[in-house]
Amino acid sequence: MRFRILSILLGLTLLASFTAIPAAAQTAQTPKVNTAIPVTLNGTFPNGNPGTFTGTFNLQKFQNVGGTLTAVGTLTGTVTQTVNGSAQQVGNITALPVQLPVIGAAAGATCDILNLTLGPIHLNLLGLVVDTNQIVLNITAQSGAGNLLGNLLCGVANLLNSNASVNGLVQSLNNLLGLV
């Protein structure tokens, strides 16, 4: 169950983006559970031909990178390009070090900005009586590409979040992997 949750979380993040990291940042620690996550990515080559990457992300550990929970591991697989309806292998990727943001980087994430509940209101304004039932106001911000106000409000809403909570989550996830 733990692996399934991790693989879903990391699989979704892999579709968004990955960034190469220096090999020196990798550690020799090996997880005690199977952390190989199958990955398939589709895209287009600069020449306009469709391409596919099929491989495996091998999760090695979690770490806190600038306040963001990040999965660290290696990516291995094969890149193919379809030319005139025929798939041709373009190259292999062998143990490419990558780090993937897990929390706070997902496109389309929402943040709670305000949750306000007011009880019934009775106003008597010089003979004009106004009565309301309970009023519930929920304001959320949608972050992601092109959502400037949503990104800004999510950033402000998370200003008081500390690295301590991310560090605690990193520790817990690495415990689940058997690294600590």
C-alpha positions in Angstrom: 0.0 0.0 0.0 2.8 2.4 0.9 4.5 1.7 -2.5 1.3 2.2 -4.4 0.7 5.6 -2.9 4.3 6.6 -3.5 4.2 5.4 -7.1 1.0 7.3 -7.9 2.4 10.4 -6.3 5.7 10.2 -8.2 4.2 9.0 -11.4 2.0 12.1 -11.6 5.0 14.3 -10.8 7.2 12.6 -13.4 4.6 13.6 -16.1 5.1 17.3 -15.1 8.9 17.6 -15.3 12.2 16.4 -14.1 15.5 18.1 -13.5 19.0 16.5 -13.7 21.0 16.8 -10.5 24.8 16.3 -10.0 25.9 12.7 -9.3 27.6 13.9 -6.2 24.2 14.6 -4.6 23.4 10.8 -4.8 24.0 8.6 -1.8 25.0 5.0 -1.6 22.1 4.1 0.6 19.7 1.5 -0.9 16.0 1.4 0.0 14.9 -1.9 1.6 11.7 -1.9 -0.4 11.2 -2.1 -4.2 11.1 1.4 -5.4 11.2 0.9 -9.2 8.4 2.9 -10.8 7.5 2.3 -14.4 7.5 5.5 -16.5 6.1 6.2 -20.0 6.3 9.7 -21.5 5.1 10.8 -24.9 6.3 13.9 -26.7 7.4 15.4 -30.0 10.9 15.7 -31.3 12.1 19.1 -32.8 11.7 17.6 -36.3 7.9 17.1 -35.5 8.1 13.3 -35.2 6.4 11.8 -32.2 8.6 10.2 -29.6 8.3 8.0 -26.5 10.4 7.4 -23.4 9.8 4.1 -21.7 11.7 3.2 -18.6 11.9 3.1 -14.8 12.4 5.7 -12.1 14.3 4.1 -9.2 13.5 6.1 -6.0 16.5 6.3 -3.7 15.4 8.7 -1.0 13.3 11.8 -0.2 14.9 15.2 0.8 14.0 18.8 1.5 15.1 21.0 -1.3 14.4 24.7 -0.6 11.3 23.8 1.5 9.9 21.4 -1.2 9.5 17.7 -0.6 11.6 16.1 -3.4 12.1 12.5 -4.5 15.7 11.7 -5.5 16.5 8.7 -7.7 17.7 7.6 -11.1 15.9 7.3 -14.5 16.7 4.5 -16.9 15.0 3.7 -20.2 14.8 3.9 -23.9 13.9 6.8 -26.2 12.1 5.9 -29.5 11.0 8.1 -32.4 8.3 7.3 -34.9 9.4 8.0 -38.5 6.9 7.3 -41.3 4.9 5.1 -39.0 7.9 3.0 -37.9 9.3 3.2 -34.3 13.1 3.6 -34.2 15.2 3.5 -31.1 17.0 6.8 -30.7 19.0 6.1 -27.5 19.2 4.7 -24.0 19.2 6.6 -20.7 21.2 4.7 -18.0 20.9 5.8 -14.4 20.3 9.5 -15.0 20.2 11.2 -11.6 17.0 13.2 -11.2 15.1 15.0 -8.4 11.3 15.4 -8.6 9.3 17.9 -6.6 6.5 15.9 -4.9 4.5 18.5 -3.0 3.8 22.1 -4.0 4.8 21.7 -7.6 1.8 20.0 -9.1 0.2 22.0 -11.8 -3.4 22.9 -10.9 -2.9 22.5 -7.1 -5.4 24.5 -5.0 -4.7 26.3 -1.7 -7.3 27.3 0.9 -7.3 31.1 1.3 -10.3 31.7 3.5 -13.0 29.5 5.1 -15.5 31.7 6.9 -18.8 30.6 8.4 -21.3 33.2 9.7 -24.3 32.3 11.7 -27.8 33.7 10.9 -28.0 37.5 10.9 -30.9 39.6 11.9 -30.7 43.3 11.1 -33.4 46.0 11.9 -32.4 49.2 10.1 -35.0 51.8 11.1 -37.9 49.4 10.3 -36.2 47.6 7.4 -35.7 44.1 8.6 -33.0 41.9 6.9 -32.7 38.2 7.9 -30.2 35.7 6.6 -29.5 32.0 7.2 -26.0 30.7 7.8 -23.5 32.1 5.3 -20.5 30.0 4.3 -17.7 31.6 2.3 -14.9 29.4 0.9 -12.2 31.0 -1.2 -9.5 28.9 -2.8 -6.6 29.7 -5.2 -5.8 27.6 -8.2 -2.0 27.5 -8.9 -0.3 26.5 -12.1 0.9 28.0 -15.4 -0.8 31.2 -16.3 -2.6 31.5 -13.0 -0.7 34.5 -11.7 -3.1 35.6 -8.9 -3.6 31.9 -7.8 0.2 31.4 -7.7 0.7 34.6 -5.7 -2.1 33.8 -3.2 -0.9 30.2 -2.7 2.6 31.6 -2.1 1.4 34.1 0.5 -0.9 31.5 2.1 2.2 29.2 2.6 4.5 31.9 3.9 4.1 30.7 7.5 4.7 27.1 6.7 8.1 26.0 8.0 10.8 23.7 6.8 10.2 21.7 10.0 7.1 20.1 8.6 8.8 19.2 5.3 11.8 17.9 7.2 9.4 15.7 9.3 7.7 14.4 6.2 11.1 13.6 4.6 12.1 11.7 7.7 8.8 9.7 7.8 9.0 8.8 4.1 12.6 7.7 4.3 11.6 5.6 7.4 9.0 3.9 5.2 11.6 3.1 2.6 13.8 1.7 5.3 16.6 4.2 4.8 16.8 5.5 8.4 
